Amino acid sequence: MKIFTPKLLTSIAAASLALGSATTALSQVSDSEISMITLTFMQNIDIAFVDPVTIADPTPGFPAAGEDTFCVAGTGFSTFSITFSNPDPTDPGFVLQPAVAGTPPIFYEVFFKNDLSPGLGMPVAPDSPIPGNLVQTSVCAAPADDNAKFDIEIPFFEWDGRQSEGPFTGMLELTVVSE
């Protein structure tokens, strides 16, 4: 008595192979996530190489004048505003205090230009932002990177006859803000 015939053995073997393959395919699982890749730039603004301005022995009959070049750099924005102010809250204007006590200060004017071309820039009012200046560089690495300037002008009538009260000194604060 034969329990299994060759035909039956072949059928059983084929069925078990097929069943084994199906079991492997059915046991596979998967999952996925999506990653958003973003390149961002932190807003950064820098003002550098602002130097003292010394105006010595101006020519009689003419305004006393001086200038300084400096660098403004930034990333993450294209324009900035700049504000010129007197850091002394008791003297909100552009003033130079005399060395001789009890004598009046000398008032001066400030002009700003967002480049280094010759001539005076636009007149500046104390504590009034000048908006819309284009950022020209991303870093101020050295004084050779200067890309803006301010001019100081003291009208002749302000300083004429005041030489004995000098020297006159004051502070000018420059603040830049990204736009």
DRENSE-758695 format. One line per 10 residues: number of its first residue (from 1); their letters; for each residue x, y, z of N, C-alpha, C, O. Coordinates in nm, 2 decimals, m for minus. Example, Ala and Ser with C-alpha at 12.3 -4.5 7.8 and 13.67 -1.06 7.14 Angstrom:
REM DRENSE-758695
1) as) 1.32 m0.57 0.78 1.23 m0.45 0.78 1.32 m0.33 0.78 1.42 m0.33 0.85 ~ 1.28 m0.22 0.71 1.37 m0.11 0.71 1.29 0.00 0.79 1.34 0.11 0.80 $
REM end
This chain:
REM DRENSE-758695
1) mkiftpkllt) 0.08 m0.11 0.00 0.00 0.00 0.00 0.09 0.12 0.00 0.18 0.14 0.09 ~ 0.06 0.20 m0.10 0.14 0.32 m0.11 0.06 0.44 m0.05 m0.06 0.45 m0.08 ~ 0.12 0.51 0.03 0.05 0.62 0.09 0.06 0.74 0.00 m0.03 0.82 m0.02 ~ 0.18 0.76 m0.05 0.20 0.88 m0.14 0.24 0.84 m0.27 0.33 0.75 m0.29 ~ 0.19 0.90 m0.37 0.23 0.88 m0.51 0.32 0.99 m0.55 0.32 1.10 m0.49 ~ 0.41 0.97 m0.65 0.50 1.07 m0.69 0.42 1.20 m0.73 0.47 1.31 m0.71 ~ 0.30 1.18 m0.79 0.23 1.29 m0.84 0.18 1.37 m0.71 0.18 1.50 m0.72 ~ 0.14 1.31 m0.61 0.09 1.37 m0.49 0.21 1.44 m0.42 0.19 1.55 m0.37 ~ 0.33 1.38 m0.42 0.44 1.44 m0.36 0.48 1.57 m0.43 0.52 1.67 m0.37 ~ 0.47 1.57 m0.56 0.51 1.69 m0.64 0.41 1.80 m0.61 0.45 1.92 m0.59 $
11) siaaaslalg) 0.28 1.77 m0.60 0.18 1.87 m0.56 0.20 1.93 m0.42 0.18 2.05 m0.40 ~ 0.23 1.84 m0.33 0.26 1.89 m0.19 0.38 1.98 m0.19 0.38 2.08 m0.12 ~ 0.48 1.94 m0.26 0.61 2.03 m0.26 0.58 2.16 m0.33 0.62 2.26 m0.28 ~ 0.51 2.16 m0.44 0.47 2.29 m0.50 0.39 2.38 m0.42 0.41 2.50 m0.41 ~ 0.29 2.32 m0.35 0.20 2.39 m0.26 0.28 2.45 m0.14 0.26 2.57 m0.10 ~ 0.37 2.38 m0.08 0.45 2.43 0.03 0.54 2.54 m0.02 0.57 2.63 0.06 ~ 0.60 2.53 m0.13 0.69 2.64 m0.19 0.61 2.76 m0.21 0.65 2.87 m0.17 ~ 0.49 2.75 m0.27 0.41 2.86 m0.30 0.36 2.93 m0.17 0.36 3.05 m0.15 ~ 0.32 2.84 m0.07 0.28 2.89 0.06 0.39 2.96 0.13 0.37 3.07 0.20 ~ 0.51 2.91 0.13 0.63 2.97 0.19 0.66 3.11 0.13 0.69 3.20 0.21 $
21) sattalsqvs) 0.65 3.12 0.00 0.68 3.25 m0.06 0.57 3.35 m0.03 0.60 3.47 0.00 ~ 0.45 3.31 m0.02 0.34 3.40 0.01 0.35 3.45 0.16 0.32 3.56 0.19 ~ 0.40 3.36 0.24 0.41 3.40 0.38 0.52 3.50 0.40 0.51 3.60 0.48 ~ 0.63 3.49 0.32 0.74 3.59 0.33 0.69 3.73 0.28 0.72 3.83 0.34 ~ 0.62 3.73 0.17 0.57 3.85 0.11 0.47 3.92 0.21 0.46 4.04 0.22 ~ 0.39 3.84 0.27 0.28 3.89 0.36 0.35 3.94 0.49 0.28 4.03 0.56 ~ 0.46 3.90 0.53 0.52 3.94 0.66 0.60 4.07 0.65 0.65 4.12 0.75 ~ 0.63 4.12 0.53 0.71 4.24 0.51 0.62 4.36 0.54 0.51 4.37 0.49 ~ 0.67 4.46 0.62 0.60 4.59 0.65 0.69 4.70 0.62 0.81 4.68 0.63 ~ 0.64 4.82 0.60 0.72 4.94 0.58 0.65 5.06 0.63 0.53 5.06 0.66 $
31) dseismitlt) 0.73 5.17 0.65 0.68 5.30 0.69 0.77 5.40 0.63 0.89 5.37 0.60 ~ 0.73 5.52 0.62 0.81 5.63 0.56 0.77 5.76 0.62 0.66 5.78 0.67 ~ 0.87 5.85 0.62 0.85 5.99 0.66 0.91 6.08 0.56 1.00 6.04 0.48 ~ 0.87 6.21 0.55 0.93 6.30 0.46 1.00 6.41 0.54 0.95 6.46 0.64 ~ 1.12 6.44 0.50 1.20 6.54 0.57 1.20 6.67 0.48 1.23 6.66 0.37 ~ 1.16 6.78 0.54 1.17 6.91 0.48 1.31 6.97 0.49 1.36 6.98 0.61 ~ 1.38 7.00 0.39 1.51 7.05 0.39 1.50 7.20 0.37 1.45 7.24 0.26 ~ 1.55 7.28 0.46 1.54 7.43 0.45 1.68 7.49 0.48 1.75 7.45 0.57 ~ 1.72 7.58 0.39 1.84 7.66 0.41 1.80 7.80 0.45 1.73 7.87 0.38 ~ 1.83 7.83 0.58 1.79 7.97 0.63 1.92 8.05 0.66 2.03 7.99 0.68 $
41) fmqnidiafv) 1.90 8.18 0.66 2.01 8.27 0.70 1.96 8.35 0.81 1.86 8.42 0.80 ~ 2.03 8.35 0.92 1.99 8.44 1.03 2.02 8.58 0.99 2.12 8.61 0.92 ~ 1.93 8.67 1.03 1.96 8.81 1.00 2.07 8.86 1.08 2.08 8.84 1.20 ~ 2.17 8.92 1.02 2.29 8.97 1.09 2.32 9.11 1.03 2.32 9.13 0.91 ~ 2.35 9.20 1.12 2.39 9.34 1.07 2.51 9.38 1.15 2.52 9.35 1.27 ~ 2.60 9.45 1.08 2.72 9.49 1.15 2.76 9.63 1.10 2.75 9.66 0.98 ~ 2.80 9.71 1.19 2.86 9.84 1.15 3.00 9.84 1.21 3.02 9.81 1.33 ~ 3.10 9.88 1.13 3.24 9.87 1.18 3.33 9.98 1.12 3.29 10.04 1.02 ~ 3.44 10.00 1.19 3.54 10.09 1.15 3.49 10.24 1.15 3.53 10.32 1.07 ~ 3.41 10.27 1.25 3.37 10.41 1.27 3.48 10.47 1.36 3.51 10.42 1.47 $
51) dpvtiadptp) 3.54 10.57 1.31 3.66 10.63 1.37 3.63 10.77 1.42 3.53 10.84 1.38 ~ 3.71 10.82 1.51 3.69 10.96 1.56 3.72 11.06 1.44 3.79 11.03 1.35 ~ 3.65 11.17 1.45 3.67 11.28 1.35 3.73 11.40 1.42 3.67 11.45 1.51 ~ 3.85 11.44 1.37 3.92 11.55 1.43 3.92 11.66 1.32 3.97 11.64 1.21 ~ 3.87 11.77 1.35 3.87 11.89 1.26 3.97 11.99 1.32 3.94 12.05 1.43 ~ 4.08 12.01 1.26 4.18 12.10 1.32 4.21 12.22 1.23 4.21 12.21 1.10 ~ 4.21 12.33 1.29 4.25 12.46 1.22 4.17 12.48 1.09 4.23 12.49 0.98 ~ 4.04 12.49 1.10 3.96 12.52 0.98 3.99 12.66 0.92 4.04 12.75 0.99 ~ 3.96 12.67 0.79 3.99 12.79 0.72 3.89 12.90 0.76 3.77 12.88 0.74 ~ 3.93 13.02 0.80 3.84 13.12 0.83 3.75 13.16 0.71 3.80 13.16 0.60 $
61) gfpaagedtf) 3.63 13.18 0.75 3.53 13.22 0.64 3.46 13.10 0.58 3.37 13.12 0.50 ~ 3.50 12.98 0.62 3.44 12.86 0.56 3.39 12.76 0.67 3.44 12.77 0.78 ~ 3.30 12.67 0.64 3.26 12.58 0.74 3.38 12.49 0.78 3.47 12.46 0.70 ~ 3.38 12.45 0.90 3.48 12.35 0.95 3.42 12.21 0.91 3.30 12.19 0.94 ~ 3.50 12.13 0.85 3.44 12.00 0.79 3.54 11.89 0.82 3.66 11.90 0.82 ~ 3.48 11.77 0.83 3.55 11.64 0.84 3.46 11.53 0.80 3.34 11.55 0.79 ~ 3.52 11.42 0.78 3.44 11.30 0.74 3.50 11.17 0.79 3.62 11.17 0.83 ~ 3.42 11.07 0.79 3.47 10.93 0.83 3.40 10.83 0.74 3.28 10.84 0.71 ~ 3.47 10.74 0.69 3.42 10.63 0.62 3.41 10.51 0.71 3.48 10.49 0.81 ~ 3.31 10.42 0.68 3.28 10.31 0.77 3.22 10.20 0.69 3.19 10.22 0.57 $
71) cvagtgfstf) 3.20 10.08 0.75 3.14 9.97 0.68 3.01 9.93 0.74 3.00 9.92 0.86 ~ 2.91 9.90 0.66 2.78 9.84 0.70 2.77 9.71 0.62 2.78 9.71 0.50 ~ 2.75 9.60 0.69 2.73 9.47 0.63 2.61 9.40 0.69 2.57 9.43 0.80 ~ 2.55 9.31 0.61 2.44 9.23 0.66 2.41 9.11 0.58 2.45 9.10 0.46 ~ 2.33 9.02 0.64 2.28 8.90 0.57 2.14 8.88 0.61 2.10 8.91 0.72 ~ 2.06 8.82 0.52 1.92 8.79 0.55 1.82 8.90 0.52 1.71 8.88 0.55 ~ 1.87 9.01 0.46 1.78 9.12 0.43 1.86 9.20 0.32 1.98 9.19 0.30 ~ 1.79 9.29 0.25 1.85 9.37 0.15 1.87 9.52 0.17 1.95 9.58 0.11 ~ 1.80 9.57 0.27 1.81 9.71 0.30 1.82 9.73 0.45 1.78 9.65 0.53 ~ 1.87 9.85 0.49 1.88 9.89 0.63 1.85 10.03 0.65 1.85 10.11 0.55 $
81) sitfsnpdpt) 1.82 10.07 0.77 1.81 10.21 0.80 1.92 10.25 0.89 1.98 10.16 0.96 ~ 1.96 10.37 0.89 2.07 10.42 0.98 2.02 10.55 1.05 1.95 10.63 0.99 ~ 2.05 10.56 1.18 2.01 10.67 1.26 2.13 10.73 1.33 2.22 10.65 1.38 ~ 2.15 10.86 1.32 2.25 10.93 1.39 2.20 11.00 1.51 2.09 11.07 1.50 ~ 2.26 10.99 1.62 2.21 11.05 1.74 2.32 11.09 1.84 2.44 11.04 1.82 ~ 2.29 11.18 1.93 2.38 11.21 2.04 2.35 11.12 2.15 2.24 11.12 2.20 ~ 2.45 11.04 2.20 2.42 10.95 2.31 2.39 11.02 2.44 2.35 10.95 2.54 ~ 2.42 11.15 2.45 2.39 11.22 2.58 2.25 11.26 2.58 2.21 11.35 2.50 ~ 2.16 11.21 2.67 2.02 11.24 2.67 1.99 11.39 2.70 1.88 11.44 2.68 ~ 2.09 11.46 2.76 2.06 11.60 2.80 2.09 11.69 2.68 2.04 11.80 2.69 $
91) dpgfvlqpav) 2.15 11.64 2.58 2.18 11.72 2.46 2.13 11.64 2.34 2.22 11.58 2.27 ~ 2.01 11.64 2.30 1.96 11.55 2.19 2.00 11.60 2.05 1.99 11.52 1.96 ~ 2.05 11.72 2.03 2.10 11.76 1.90 2.24 11.72 1.88 2.31 11.66 1.96 ~ 2.29 11.76 1.76 2.43 11.74 1.73 2.51 11.86 1.78 2.51 11.97 1.72 ~ 2.57 11.84 1.90 2.64 11.95 1.96 2.78 11.91 2.01 2.81 11.80 2.04 ~ 2.87 12.01 2.01 3.00 12.00 2.07 3.01 12.09 2.19 2.98 12.21 2.18 ~ 3.05 12.03 2.30 3.06 12.11 2.42 3.20 12.17 2.43 3.30 12.11 2.40 ~ 3.20 12.30 2.48 3.33 12.37 2.49 3.41 12.32 2.62 3.35 12.26 2.71 ~ 3.54 12.34 2.61 3.62 12.31 2.73 3.61 12.41 2.84 3.63 12.38 2.95 ~ 3.56 12.54 2.80 3.54 12.64 2.90 3.40 12.64 2.95 3.30 12.65 2.88 $
101) agtppifyev) 3.39 12.61 3.08 3.26 12.60 3.14 3.18 12.73 3.13 3.24 12.84 3.14 ~ 3.05 12.72 3.11 2.96 12.84 3.11 2.95 12.90 2.97 2.87 12.99 2.95 ~ 3.02 12.85 2.87 3.00 12.90 2.73 2.91 12.81 2.65 2.91 12.69 2.68 ~ 2.84 12.86 2.56 2.75 12.78 2.48 2.81 12.67 2.39 2.93 12.69 2.35 ~ 2.74 12.57 2.36 2.79 12.46 2.27 2.80 12.51 2.13 2.74 12.62 2.10 ~ 2.86 12.44 2.05 2.86 12.46 1.90 2.78 12.35 1.84 2.79 12.23 1.87 ~ 2.69 12.39 1.75 2.60 12.30 1.68 2.67 12.26 1.55 2.73 12.35 1.48 ~ 2.65 12.14 1.51 2.71 12.09 1.38 2.60 12.01 1.30 2.50 11.97 1.36 ~ 2.63 12.00 1.17 2.54 11.92 1.09 2.61 11.79 1.05 2.73 11.78 1.04 ~ 2.52 11.69 1.02 2.57 11.56 0.98 2.50 11.53 0.84 2.39 11.56 0.81 $
111) ffkndlspgl) 2.58 11.47 0.75 2.54 11.43 0.62 2.58 11.28 0.60 2.69 11.24 0.65 ~ 2.49 11.20 0.54 2.52 11.06 0.52 2.51 11.02 0.38 2.43 11.07 0.30 ~ 2.60 10.93 0.34 2.60 10.88 0.20 2.63 10.73 0.21 2.73 10.69 0.28 ~ 2.55 10.65 0.14 2.57 10.50 0.15 2.67 10.46 0.04 2.65 10.35 m0.02 ~ 2.77 10.54 0.01 2.88 10.50 m0.08 2.99 10.59 m0.04 2.98 10.68 0.05 ~ 3.10 10.58 m0.11 3.22 10.66 m0.08 3.25 10.77 m0.19 3.36 10.82 m0.19 ~ 3.15 10.80 m0.27 3.17 10.90 m0.37 3.20 11.04 m0.31 3.15 11.07 m0.19 ~ 3.26 11.13 m0.38 3.29 11.26 m0.32 3.17 11.34 m0.30 3.06 11.32 m0.36 ~ 3.18 11.44 m0.21 3.07 11.53 m0.19 2.99 11.49 m0.06 3.00 11.38 m0.01 ~ 2.91 11.59 m0.02 2.82 11.57 0.09 2.71 11.47 0.06 2.66 11.47 m0.06 $
121) gmpvapdspi) 2.66 11.40 0.15 2.55 11.31 0.14 2.42 11.39 0.17 2.41 11.51 0.16 ~ 2.32 11.31 0.21 2.19 11.37 0.25 2.20 11.43 0.39 2.26 11.36 0.48 ~ 2.14 11.54 0.42 2.14 11.59 0.55 2.06 11.50 0.65 1.97 11.43 0.61 ~ 2.11 11.49 0.77 2.06 11.40 0.87 2.00 11.48 0.99 2.06 11.58 1.03 ~ 1.88 11.44 1.03 1.82 11.50 1.15 1.85 11.41 1.27 1.85 11.29 1.25 ~ 1.88 11.46 1.39 1.91 11.38 1.50 1.79 11.28 1.53 1.68 11.32 1.53 ~ 1.83 11.16 1.56 1.73 11.05 1.60 1.63 11.02 1.49 1.52 10.97 1.52 ~ 1.65 11.06 1.37 1.56 11.03 1.26 1.62 10.92 1.16 1.72 10.95 1.10 ~ 1.56 10.80 1.16 1.61 10.70 1.07 1.61 10.74 0.93 1.52 10.81 0.88 ~ 1.71 10.69 0.85 1.72 10.71 0.71 1.70 10.57 0.65 1.79 10.49 0.65 $
131) pgnlvqtsvc) 1.58 10.54 0.60 1.55 10.40 0.55 1.60 10.38 0.41 1.64 10.47 0.34 ~ 1.59 10.25 0.37 1.61 10.22 0.23 1.75 10.21 0.17 1.77 10.22 0.05 ~ 1.85 10.20 0.26 1.99 10.19 0.21 2.02 10.04 0.18 1.99 9.95 0.26 ~ 2.07 10.02 0.06 2.11 9.89 0.01 2.23 9.83 0.09 2.33 9.90 0.11 ~ 2.21 9.70 0.13 2.33 9.63 0.19 2.42 9.60 0.07 2.38 9.54 m0.03 ~ 2.55 9.63 0.09 2.65 9.62 m0.02 2.75 9.50 0.01 2.82 9.46 m0.09 ~ 2.75 9.45 0.13 2.84 9.34 0.16 2.79 9.26 0.27 2.70 9.30 0.35 ~ 2.84 9.14 0.29 2.79 9.05 0.40 2.89 9.05 0.52 2.85 9.00 0.62 ~ 3.00 9.11 0.50 3.10 9.11 0.61 3.19 9.23 0.61 3.23 9.27 0.50 ~ 3.22 9.29 0.72 3.31 9.40 0.73 3.44 9.34 0.79 3.45 9.33 0.92 $
141) aapaddnakf) 3.54 9.30 0.71 3.65 9.23 0.76 3.77 9.32 0.79 3.85 9.30 0.87 ~ 3.78 9.44 0.71 3.89 9.53 0.73 3.85 9.67 0.69 3.74 9.68 0.62 ~ 3.92 9.77 0.73 3.88 9.91 0.69 3.87 9.93 0.53 3.80 10.02 0.49 ~ 3.94 9.84 0.46 3.93 9.85 0.31 3.79 9.82 0.27 3.75 9.84 0.15 ~ 3.71 9.76 0.35 3.57 9.72 0.32 3.47 9.84 0.34 3.35 9.82 0.31 ~ 3.52 9.95 0.38 3.43 10.07 0.40 3.34 10.09 0.28 3.39 10.09 0.17 ~ 3.21 10.12 0.30 3.12 10.14 0.19 3.02 10.25 0.21 2.93 10.26 0.14 ~ 3.04 10.33 0.32 2.95 10.44 0.35 3.03 10.55 0.42 3.15 10.52 0.46 ~ 2.97 10.66 0.43 3.05 10.77 0.50 2.95 10.87 0.56 2.83 10.88 0.52 ~ 3.00 10.94 0.66 2.93 11.06 0.71 3.02 11.18 0.71 3.14 11.16 0.73 $
151) dieipffewd) 2.96 11.29 0.69 3.04 11.42 0.69 2.99 11.50 0.81 2.87 11.50 0.84 ~ 3.08 11.57 0.87 3.05 11.67 0.97 3.08 11.81 0.92 3.18 11.83 0.86 ~ 2.98 11.90 0.93 3.01 12.04 0.89 2.96 12.13 1.00 2.85 12.12 1.05 ~ 3.05 12.22 1.04 3.02 12.33 1.14 3.02 12.46 1.07 3.13 12.50 1.02 ~ 2.90 12.53 1.06 2.90 12.65 0.99 3.00 12.75 1.05 3.03 12.75 1.17 ~ 3.05 12.84 0.96 3.16 12.93 1.01 3.10 13.02 1.12 3.18 13.04 1.22 ~ 2.98 13.07 1.12 2.93 13.15 1.22 2.92 13.08 1.36 2.92 13.15 1.46 ~ 2.92 12.95 1.36 2.92 12.87 1.48 3.05 12.87 1.55 3.06 12.88 1.68 ~ 3.16 12.86 1.48 3.29 12.85 1.54 3.37 12.98 1.53 3.48 12.99 1.60 ~ 3.33 13.08 1.45 3.41 13.20 1.44 3.42 13.27 1.57 3.32 13.30 1.64 $
161) grqsegpftg) 3.54 13.31 1.61 3.56 13.38 1.74 3.55 13.29 1.86 3.56 13.35 1.97 ~ 3.54 13.16 1.85 3.52 13.07 1.96 3.65 12.99 1.99 3.65 12.90 2.08 ~ 3.76 13.02 1.92 3.88 12.94 1.93 3.93 12.93 2.07 3.98 12.82 2.11 ~ 3.92 13.04 2.15 3.97 13.04 2.29 3.89 12.95 2.38 3.94 12.92 2.49 ~ 3.77 12.90 2.34 3.69 12.82 2.43 3.71 12.67 2.40 3.65 12.58 2.47 ~ 3.79 12.64 2.31 3.81 12.50 2.27 3.91 12.42 2.35 3.98 12.48 2.44 ~ 3.93 12.30 2.33 3.87 12.22 2.22 3.72 12.19 2.25 3.68 12.19 2.36 ~ 3.64 12.17 2.14 3.50 12.14 2.15 3.49 11.99 2.12 3.55 11.94 2.03 ~ 3.42 11.92 2.21 3.40 11.77 2.19 3.26 11.73 2.20 3.18 11.79 2.27 ~ 3.23 11.62 2.13 3.10 11.56 2.14 3.10 11.42 2.09 3.20 11.37 2.04 $
171) mleltvvse) 2.99 11.35 2.11 2.98 11.21 2.06 2.87 11.20 1.96 2.77 11.28 1.96 ~ 2.89 11.11 1.86 2.79 11.08 1.76 2.77 10.93 1.76 2.87 10.86 1.73 ~ 2.65 10.89 1.78 2.62 10.74 1.77 2.55 10.71 1.64 2.46 10.78 1.60 ~ 2.60 10.60 1.58 2.54 10.55 1.46 2.47 10.42 1.48 2.54 10.33 1.54 ~ 2.34 10.40 1.45 2.27 10.28 1.47 2.22 10.23 1.34 2.15 10.31 1.27 ~ 2.24 10.10 1.31 2.19 10.05 1.18 2.08 9.94 1.22 2.10 9.86 1.32 ~ 1.98 9.93 1.14 1.87 9.84 1.17 1.83 9.77 1.04 1.81 9.84 0.94 ~ 1.82 9.64 1.03 1.77 9.57 0.91 1.63 9.61 0.88 1.55 9.63 0.97 ~ 1.60 9.60 0.75 1.46 9.63 0.71 1.40 9.51 0.64 1.29 9.51 0.59 $
REM end
